[in-house]
Every structure is written in structure tokens, then in C-alpha cells.
């Protein structure tokens, strides 16, 4: 459901939340810690910085940090930026006949059975924050890692 890029973005933001200090964290440190290629991660983090999820500073003492408190960054914020929200608004299996036709949508067995689940997932992504996952990760430190 989520692209690998989106999963990496969530992991990177969670990493920054877990290692939040007064200093910026460099791309090399983040990429090594979450086992991800630095160039690919850099592109993801720049997108998140442009959308005001992260702060970015260039230079020898530069790096990334959260632009907001972790409790104020929802999973949906990250998903919207990286993958978009089409998943929550279109037919789960991509049947075009349902799009823009409420009658077809009403009789489509996929909408009937899956829309409530998709709506619940949207609500969970909207209400679950990076801060809540940060707290859970800290509770199980040493057992769960990024």
C-alpha cells in the first residue's frame, strides 16, 4: 500500500524524532543508521524539508532536524507528501467505471466492502503521529529498531 519511498521517509522522520538534539543530524549518519543509500535518502529528506516537515541546513555542520514537534507530524502528513492521497479516494483495484459515477460506485462490490476499511485507515494515518511511534520505540528500546 505504501511505496518503499514513503516507508523510508517515515523511518527517517522517526529516526530524527528519536535522536532529536540541538544539532542537525547529517545525511550520512541517518543513512547508515537506517541502512539506506545516502543519495536516495537525501532526495526524500529534501522533499520533506520543502514541505516544512524538516529543517535542512547546508554546510559542514549542516544536516536535518524536525521542523515541528513529533506529535504534530501525522503519518498522513508524510504519506500525502511522498505518495499522495489517491489511494484514499480512488477504486482500490483501479476500476475506472466507478470514478465519477456514484451509481456504479454504490453497486461496486469493492467499494461496498473496502471503502469502510480504507476510511478507517485514512483516519488512523491522520491521527497517529510520529511522536506516538517515538514513545513506543523508546518503550521497547533494544527490541525494536529502525
C-alpha positions in Angstrom: 0.0 0.0 0.0 2.8 2.4 0.9 5.6 2.9 -1.5 9.1 2.0 -0.4 10.0 5.7 -0.7 7.2 6.5 1.7 8.3 3.8 4.2 11.8 5.2 4.1 10.5 8.7 4.7 8.6 7.6 7.7 11.6 5.7 9.1 13.8 8.8 8.5 11.4 11.2 10.2 11.1 8.7 13.1 14.9 8.5 13.4 15.1 12.2 13.6 12.5 12.3 16.3 14.3 9.6 18.3 17.6 11.4 18.0 16.4 15.0 18.4 19.1 17.3 19.8 20.1 21.0 19.3 22.4 19.9 16.5 21.4 18.9 13.0 21.9 15.3 12.0 23.9 14.7 8.9 22.7 12.6 6.0 25.5 10.1 6.3 24.6 9.4 9.9 20.9 9.0 9.1 21.5 6.8 6.1 23.9 4.5 7.9 21.6 4.2 10.9 18.6 3.2 8.9 20.5 1.3 6.3 19.6 3.4 3.3 21.6 4.9 0.4 22.5 8.5 1.2 21.7 9.9 -2.3 18.2 8.4 -2.3 17.6 9.4 1.3 18.8 13.0 0.6 16.2 13.4 -2.1 13.5 12.2 0.2 14.6 14.5 3.1 14.8 17.5 0.7 11.2 16.9 -0.3 10.1 16.8 3.3 12.1 19.9 4.1 10.4 21.8 1.2 7.1 20.8 2.7 8.1 22.1 6.2 8.2 18.7 7.9 12.0 19.0 8.3 14.6 21.7 8.7 17.6 21.5 6.4 20.9 23.3 6.8 23.8 23.0 4.3 27.5 23.1 5.1 30.0 21.2 7.2 27.8 21.4 10.3 24.6 21.1 8.4 22.0 18.3 8.4 18.4 17.7 9.2 16.1 18.1 12.1 12.3 18.1 12.7 10.6 21.4 11.8 7.7 20.6 14.0 7.2 18.7 17.2 7.0 15.0 16.6 3.4 15.0 18.0 2.4 17.4 15.3 3.6 15.3 12.4 1.0 12.7 11.4 1.6 9.7 9.2 -0.8 11.2 6.8 1.3 14.3 6.5 4.2 12.2 5.3 2.1 9.9 3.1 0.4 12.9 1.5 3.8 14.5 0.6 5.5 11.3 -0.7 2.7 9.1 -2.2 -0.2 11.5 -2.3 -3.7 10.6 -1.1 -5.1 9.0 -4.3 -5.3 5.6 -2.5 -7.9 7.0 -0.1 -10.0 8.5 -2.9 -9.9 6.0 -5.9 -11.1 2.5 -6.5 -8.9 0.0 -4.6 -8.3 -2.1 -7.7 -8.4 0.7 -10.2 -11.8 0.1 -11.9 -12.3 3.3 -13.9 -16.1 2.8 -14.3 -16.6 3.8 -10.6 -14.7 7.1 -10.9 -17.1 10.0 -11.2 -20.2 7.7 -11.3 -21.9 7.5 -7.9 -24.3 4.8 -9.1 -21.5 2.5 -10.2 -19.6 3.2 -7.0 -22.7 2.3 -5.0 -23.1 -1.1 -6.7 -19.4 -1.9 -7.0 -18.6 -4.8 -4.6 -15.1 -3.4 -3.9 -16.3 0.0 -2.8 -19.0 -1.6 -0.7 -16.6 -3.9 1.1 -13.4 -1.9 1.2 -14.3 1.8 1.5 -15.0 1.5 5.2 -11.6 -0.1 5.8 -9.9 2.5 3.7 -11.7 5.2 5.5 -10.6 3.8 8.8 -7.0 3.5 7.6 -7.2 7.2 6.5 -8.4 8.2 9.9 -5.6 6.2 11.6 -3.0 7.7 9.4 -4.4 11.2 10.2 -4.5 10.7 14.0 -1.3 8.7 14.5 1.7 10.9 15.0 5.4 10.4 14.7 5.5 11.3 18.4 3.3 8.4 19.4 5.6 6.0 17.5 8.6 7.7 19.0 7.2 7.0 22.5 6.5 3.4 21.6 10.0 2.9 20.2 11.6 4.4 23.4 9.5 2.0 25.5 10.8 -1.0 23.6 14.4 0.3 23.1 16.7 -2.5 22.2 13.9 -4.8 20.9 12.6 -2.7 18.0 14.9 -0.7 15.8 14.7 1.1 12.5 
